[in-house]
Amino acid sequence: MPCFKSANNGWTPYDNRYHKSNHLSSIANRWKEFQQMKFPRSLGGKDIAGVCVSYLDSNIAGCISSALSAHNTNRILNNENTSTLRKSVIALEEIVAVIQGGEKSYFEELLWLAKSILNKCENQKV
């Protein structure tokens, strides 16, 4: 019999319940797919629009990962992380506007994920 996590995109039963109850399942699955993408090597350590894209990528990834972790009690993200994600989305929108090619598709997907989590945070009832 296969492991539950390998049959469920790496999520535990507790994670799956958390995702369902917070309407995060589609975002969680898309996040797992995104994690298979490679960060554009040519942009490692580079600044675009005055922002280090590696640092921005890490900040956003941390917020998304935290939001999808089933450790949360009554909020998808705390106020500080929601604020960080909001500022990061603004910076990422500027970056997506100026980059091209495969690099752009990586950041467009990251932007979709970040905006989706941010939307859930801003619309949650606490």
Backbone as JSON, one array per atom type, in Angstrom:
{
  "sequence": "MPCFKSANNGWTPYDNRYHKSNHLSSIANRWKEFQQMKFPRSLGGKDIAGVCVSYLDSNIAGCISSALSAHNTNRILNNENTSTLRKSVIALEEIVAVIQGGEKSYFEELLWLAKSILNKCENQKV",
  "N": [[0.85, -1.17, 0.0], [0.63, 2.19, -0.9], [2.31, 5.03, 0.53], [0.45, 7.51, 2.28], [1.14, 10.25, 1.98], [2.67, 10.25, -0.39], [0.76, 9.62, -2.21], [-0.82, 11.81, -2.09], [0.24, 14.23, -3.01], [2.31, 14.92, -1.3], [1.21, 15.9, 1.01], [-0.05, 15.63, 4.35], [-2.78, 13.84, 5.99], [-3.86, 15.63, 7.87], [-2.93, 18.09, 6.85], [-4.37, 18.11, 4.44], [-7.04, 18.27, 5.38], [-6.92, 20.78, 6.6], [-6.36, 22.39, 4.34], [-8.7, 21.97, 2.84], [-10.69, 22.97, 4.61], [-10.06, 25.65, 4.66], [-10.28, 26.39, 2.09], [-8.05, 26.05, 0.4], [-7.04, 24.08, -1.21], [-6.64, 23.96, -4.08], [-4.7, 25.91, -4.4], [-2.66, 24.85, -2.82], [-2.01, 22.51, -4.25], [-1.11, 23.62, -6.64], [1.07, 25.01, -5.66], [2.77, 22.9, -4.93], [3.38, 21.95, -7.48], [4.68, 24.21, -8.49], [6.97, 24.22, -6.92], [8.55, 22.42, -8.16], [9.61, 23.76, -10.24], [12.48, 25.45, -11.49], [14.4, 28.04, -10.05], [15.14, 30.89, -11.95], [18.31, 30.76, -13.07], [19.9, 32.76, -14.18], [19.05, 35.02, -12.91], [19.81, 34.92, -10.31], [20.8, 36.49, -7.39], [20.54, 38.98, -8.56], [19.42, 42.38, -8.98], [16.32, 43.76, -9.75], [14.36, 46.4, -10.74], [15.21, 47.64, -8.44], [15.08, 45.67, -6.5], [16.2, 42.74, -4.91], [15.89, 39.81, -6.54], [16.21, 37.16, -5.7], [16.03, 37.3, -2.92], [13.43, 38.31, -2.68], [11.97, 36.21, -3.82], [12.49, 34.23, -1.89], [11.28, 35.37, 0.4], [8.56, 35.45, -0.38], [8.09, 32.73, -0.89], [8.43, 31.69, 1.69], [6.24, 32.86, 3.01], [4.09, 31.73, 1.59], [4.5, 29.0, 2.04], [4.23, 28.94, 4.83], [1.55, 29.75, 5.05], [0.27, 27.56, 3.97], [0.79, 25.59, 5.74], [-0.39, 23.36, 8.13], [-0.28, 24.15, 10.74], [-1.39, 26.45, 11.56], [-3.72, 28.31, 13.52], [-6.23, 30.05, 13.79], [-5.87, 31.78, 11.73], [-4.77, 32.29, 8.41], [-2.35, 33.53, 7.74], [-0.27, 35.38, 9.98], [-0.56, 38.87, 11.02], [1.86, 40.24, 10.51], [3.21, 38.61, 8.59], [1.28, 38.7, 6.58], [1.4, 41.39, 5.89], [4.06, 41.51, 4.97], [3.83, 39.8, 2.76], [2.01, 41.24, 1.2], [3.51, 43.59, 0.56], [5.56, 42.34, -0.84], [4.22, 41.28, -3.04], [3.57, 43.61, -4.44], [6.15, 44.48, -5.18], [6.91, 42.28, -6.73], [5.09, 42.42, -8.84], [6.1, 44.64, -10.2], [8.53, 43.59, -11.06], [7.74, 41.44, -12.72], [6.65, 42.91, -14.76], [8.84, 43.81, -16.2], [10.57, 41.72, -16.94], [11.44, 38.98, -19.21], [10.61, 36.07, -21.27], [11.28, 32.65, -20.22], [12.01, 33.21, -17.66], [10.13, 35.04, -16.92], [7.76, 33.51, -16.84], [8.17, 31.89, -14.6], [8.11, 33.78, -12.49], [5.59, 34.87, -12.91], [3.95, 32.75, -12.19], [4.66, 32.49, -9.49], [3.72, 34.94, -8.63], [0.96, 34.62, -9.05], [0.41, 32.63, -7.14], [1.15, 33.97, -4.76], [-0.64, 36.15, -4.76], [-3.03, 34.75, -4.6], [-2.89, 33.54, -2.05], [-2.7, 35.87, -0.51], [-5.17, 37.02, -1.08], [-6.86, 35.14, 0.16], [-6.07, 35.56, 2.81], [-6.89, 38.19, 3.24], [-9.6, 37.97, 2.98], [-10.46, 36.26, 4.93], [-12.43, 35.32, 7.72], [-12.16, 36.2, 11.01]],
  "CA": [[0.0, 0.0, 0.0], [1.49, 3.37, -0.96], [2.26, 6.02, 1.61], [-0.59, 8.52, 2.08], [1.72, 11.49, 1.49], [3.08, 10.12, -1.79], [-0.47, 9.58, -3.02], [-1.55, 13.07, -1.9], [1.08, 15.37, -3.34], [3.2, 15.24, -0.19], [0.47, 16.46, 2.14], [-0.57, 14.69, 5.33], [-4.24, 13.96, 6.13], [-4.13, 16.86, 8.61], [-2.75, 19.18, 5.88], [-5.5, 18.09, 3.5], [-8.23, 18.81, 6.07], [-6.68, 22.21, 6.75], [-6.53, 23.02, 3.02], [-10.13, 21.94, 2.5], [-11.49, 23.84, 5.48], [-9.72, 27.03, 4.35], [-10.4, 26.53, 0.63], [-6.68, 26.22, -0.08], [-6.59, 22.87, -1.9], [-6.11, 24.22, -5.43], [-3.46, 26.67, -4.23], [-1.66, 23.91, -2.29], [-1.57, 21.64, -5.34], [-0.33, 24.43, -7.57], [2.32, 25.29, -4.96], [3.61, 21.71, -5.06], [3.87, 21.95, -8.87], [5.63, 25.31, -8.62], [8.2, 23.85, -6.24], [9.36, 21.63, -9.1], [10.23, 24.7, -11.18], [13.81, 25.93, -11.08], [14.59, 29.48, -10.03], [15.97, 31.28, -13.11], [19.72, 30.88, -12.66], [20.45, 34.03, -14.65], [18.6, 36.11, -12.04], [20.31, 34.71, -8.95], [21.56, 37.6, -6.83], [20.37, 40.2, -9.35], [18.39, 43.34, -8.61], [15.44, 44.27, -10.81], [13.51, 47.46, -10.17], [15.71, 47.95, -7.11], [14.76, 44.58, -5.57], [16.93, 41.48, -5.11], [14.85, 38.83, -6.87], [16.4, 35.95, -4.88], [15.48, 37.61, -1.6], [11.98, 38.42, -2.84], [11.49, 34.84, -4.03], [12.54, 33.56, -0.59], [10.24, 35.95, 1.26], [7.24, 35.0, -0.83], [8.02, 31.28, -0.67], [8.23, 31.49, 3.13], [4.86, 33.21, 3.35], [3.19, 30.73, 1.0], [4.71, 27.75, 2.78], [3.62, 29.11, 6.15], [0.09, 29.79, 4.89], [-0.23, 26.22, 3.62], [1.1, 24.67, 6.83], [-1.57, 23.1, 8.95], [-0.03, 24.55, 12.13], [-2.12, 27.69, 11.85], [-4.9, 28.11, 14.36], [-7.43, 30.67, 13.25], [-5.51, 32.7, 10.66], [-3.92, 31.7, 7.39], [-1.06, 34.14, 8.06], [-0.4, 36.44, 10.97], [-0.57, 40.21, 10.43], [3.19, 40.59, 10.02], [3.45, 37.9, 7.34], [0.35, 39.22, 5.58], [1.98, 42.66, 5.46], [5.25, 41.17, 4.18], [3.38, 39.26, 1.48], [1.4, 42.35, 0.46], [4.61, 44.4, 0.02], [6.29, 41.51, -1.8], [3.41, 41.2, -4.25], [3.75, 44.88, -5.16], [7.49, 44.44, -5.78], [6.93, 41.24, -7.75], [4.37, 42.94, -9.99], [7.04, 45.49, -10.93], [9.53, 42.72, -11.68], [7.08, 40.72, -13.8], [6.41, 43.86, -15.85], [10.05, 44.13, -16.97], [11.36, 40.56, -17.37], [10.98, 38.3, -20.42], [10.87, 34.65, -21.49], [11.04, 31.64, -19.2], [12.14, 33.85, -16.35], [8.85, 35.7, -16.63], [6.74, 32.52, -16.48], [8.44, 31.49, -13.22], [7.64, 34.82, -11.59], [4.13, 35.0, -13.05], [3.34, 31.69, -11.37], [4.87, 32.88, -8.1], [2.8, 36.06, -8.38], [-0.4, 34.06, -8.92], [0.34, 31.96, -5.84], [1.2, 34.98, -3.7], [-1.9, 36.89, -4.77], [-4.08, 33.84, -4.15], [-2.77, 33.45, -0.59], [-3.04, 37.19, 0.03], [-6.64, 37.14, -1.19], [-7.44, 34.31, 1.24], [-5.79, 36.24, 4.09], [-7.68, 39.42, 3.36], [-11.02, 37.64, 3.0], [-10.82, 35.33, 6.01], [-13.18, 35.86, 8.85], [-11.54, 35.78, 12.27]],
  "C": [[0.9, 1.24, 0.0], [1.29, 4.29, 0.23], [1.2, 7.08, 1.29], [-0.02, 9.78, 1.46], [2.13, 11.38, 0.02], [1.87, 10.08, -2.71], [-1.25, 10.89, -2.95], [-0.64, 14.29, -2.02], [1.96, 15.83, -2.18], [2.52, 15.8, 1.04], [-0.01, 15.36, 3.06], [-2.1, 14.79, 5.36], [-4.63, 15.25, 6.87], [-3.99, 18.08, 7.69], [-3.95, 19.25, 4.95], [-6.77, 18.64, 4.13], [-8.11, 20.32, 6.23], [-6.91, 22.94, 5.42], [-8.0, 23.07, 2.62], [-10.92, 22.95, 3.32], [-11.22, 25.32, 5.2], [-9.75, 27.32, 2.85], [-9.04, 26.82, -0.01], [-6.19, 25.06, -0.95], [-5.98, 23.15, -3.27], [-4.79, 25.0, -5.35], [-2.35, 25.73, -3.76], [-1.13, 22.99, -3.39], [-0.71, 22.4, -6.35], [1.02, 24.8, -6.96], [3.28, 24.11, -5.1], [4.18, 21.62, -6.48], [4.93, 23.04, -9.06], [6.97, 24.94, -8.0], [9.11, 22.98, -7.1], [10.06, 22.53, -10.12], [11.57, 25.16, -10.61], [13.82, 27.46, -11.09], [15.49, 29.85, -11.2], [17.4, 31.62, -12.69], [20.31, 32.25, -13.04], [20.06, 35.21, -13.76], [19.08, 35.96, -10.59], [21.18, 35.86, -8.49], [21.43, 38.92, -7.59], [19.26, 41.07, -8.76], [17.62, 43.74, -9.86], [14.5, 45.25, -10.13], [13.9, 47.75, -8.72], [15.47, 46.87, -6.06], [15.6, 43.35, -5.92], [15.89, 40.38, -5.34], [15.0, 37.54, -6.06], [15.79, 36.14, -3.51], [13.95, 37.68, -1.65], [11.35, 37.04, -3.0], [11.45, 34.09, -2.7], [11.46, 34.06, 0.36], [8.86, 35.42, 0.9], [7.07, 33.51, -0.57], [7.77, 30.96, 0.8], [6.8, 31.78, 3.55], [3.87, 32.17, 2.83], [3.28, 29.42, 1.78], [4.06, 27.82, 4.16], [2.09, 29.09, 6.06], [-0.49, 28.41, 4.63], [0.09, 25.18, 4.68], [-0.1, 24.55, 7.74], [-1.37, 23.48, 10.41], [-0.83, 25.78, 12.53], [-3.39, 27.39, 12.64], [-6.13, 28.75, 13.73], [-7.13, 31.68, 12.15], [-4.61, 31.98, 9.67], [-2.49, 32.22, 7.55], [-1.28, 35.18, 9.16], [-0.28, 37.8, 10.28], [0.78, 40.6, 9.84], [3.49, 39.91, 8.68], [2.52, 38.35, 6.23], [0.88, 40.54, 5.02], [3.2, 42.43, 4.57], [4.83, 40.67, 2.8], [2.78, 40.36, 0.61], [2.48, 43.22, -0.2], [5.39, 43.63, -1.05], [5.53, 41.37, -3.11], [3.57, 42.47, -5.09], [5.1, 44.89, -5.88], [7.54, 43.42, -6.91], [6.17, 41.67, -9.0], [5.27, 43.83, -10.84], [8.07, 44.65, -11.68], [8.93, 42.0, -12.88], [6.87, 41.64, -15.01], [7.65, 44.09, -16.72], [10.86, 42.91, -17.43], [10.68, 39.85, -18.53], [11.18, 36.78, -20.32], [10.5, 33.73, -20.34], [11.16, 32.2, -17.79], [10.82, 34.48, -15.94], [7.81, 34.68, -16.19], [6.93, 32.02, -15.04], [7.83, 32.51, -12.26], [6.15, 35.11, -11.74], [3.41, 33.96, -12.21], [3.5, 32.02, -9.89], [3.92, 34.01, -7.72], [1.38, 35.56, -8.21], [-0.58, 33.41, -7.55], [0.29, 32.97, -4.7], [-0.1, 35.76, -3.62], [-3.05, 36.02, -4.26], [-4.07, 33.71, -2.63], [-3.18, 34.78, 0.04], [-4.54, 37.42, -0.01], [-7.33, 36.33, -0.09], [-7.24, 34.99, 2.6], [-6.7, 37.43, 4.29], [-9.18, 39.14, 3.43], [-11.43, 36.7, 4.12], [-11.56, 36.05, 7.12], [-12.57, 35.31, 10.12], [-12.41, 36.19, 13.43]]
}
